[in-house]
Amino acid sequence: MTSSLPQPTLSLSADEARRIALRAQGFLGAPDRRGGVRGVLRDLGAVQLDTISVLARSHELIPYARLGAVGREAVEKAYWSQSHAFEYWSHAACILPIEEWPHFAFRRRSRRARGHRWHVLRDKERSTKTVLDRLTADGPLTSSELGGAKNGGEWFEWSETKIAVEWLLDTGEVVCTERRGWKRVYDLADRAVPDALFHDDLDDRECLRRLVALAGRSLGVGTRADIADYHRLKGDQFDAVVADSGLVPVTVEGWTKPAWADPQALASAPRGRHRTTLLSPFDSLVWDRPRTERVFGFTHRLEAYVPKPKRIHGYFAMPLLAGGLLQGRVDPGREGTTLVARQLSLTTPKAAPAMALALREAAEWVGCDAVRVERASSPAEAAAVTAELDAL
């Protein structure tokens, strides 16, 4: 890191940093129901997409965790209607507020300069022109509607059309305006992005400066690695702009690396009601494993891609947030109208009521009328959570 950065003048306790992070992520204080799903998206700056669907897909679970039982159709409508959002590569494939379109010009230019991403087009000029002509004539289309996503070989072998439209997405001529049946819907960027935002005239440094500032705001407080990773920036990109980002250098009790905080997060002490909820493993509160361990003292690993015999906590274990702490986890499933806790564990026996409440609320949200604990780390935990469920 550059040595010319100002030295911190403010020290935060570990508890203060944790509460700042919770408030910044929408888990401390009254939820912004007027802002709704779109408000959550603006505050987070990025909502990660993933193919896994257990209770619901991750991008549905994220507003649910903050707002409660928002109708699932309403979630999709809030994301994708009226040009409020687009999909692009941020922390991963993410839904992003449309206001952030200009900020990713640096990434679009980088992809363009490289000339390809994963696949190389046999005839780039012809293939991309064909896609653009179809979208111009017919409006937003999926890759299947454009001519097919696969070439008939292995599952990962894209067709020339799919490669072309994804290349145009990477470089900004095409934008993903929604997901339909989990398929991307592509449109011409100059048609889908509002005129006031459709430009790539921000230079790379300004793009990075804005993304660092936004990530710092969404996290509340974070280290260099925390803030850079939010939108998958490199460490040296962070270093180049942090001094001009408006973020304030701070030290945090127990953190061994320098940290920065959003000045608005420091302006008032975080207070209010804590949300009790289950979290998607792809939720931005916990998507970074080292940060989760540092802030919450909680080690969590997504085991969906771990061979079943080696899993400890289950396929899609969801951390339990209660009282501002991560107090357990559960791997949920559905059998008809019953939500099944396939594997459950608590950090303390006192977390049983919170786990029962979170399971019951999640069950009702997805249309289940019963909850059953199938397995827990101990018979006592299973009995305690079951008893609390029966009392609700």
Secondary structure, DSSP 8 states (H G I E B T S, - for coil): --TTS----EEE-HHHHHHHHHHHTT-BSS--TTTHHHHHHHHHS-EE--S-BSSSBHHHHHHHHHHSS--HHHHHHHHHSTT-EEEEESSSEEEEEGGGGGGGHHHHHHHHHH--SSS--SSHHHHHHHHHHHHHHH-SEEHHHHT-SB-SSSTT-B-HHHHHHHHHHHHTSEEEEEEETTEEEEEEHHHHS-TTT----S-HHHHHHHHHHHHHHHHSEEEHHHHHHHTT--HHHHHHHGGGS--EEEEETT--S-EEE-HHHHSS---S-B--EE--TTSTTTSSHHHHHHHHS------TTS-GGG-SS-TT-EEEEETTEEEEEEEEEEETTEEEEEEEEESSGGGHHHHHHHHHHHHHHTT--EEEE--BSSHHHHHHHHHHHHH-
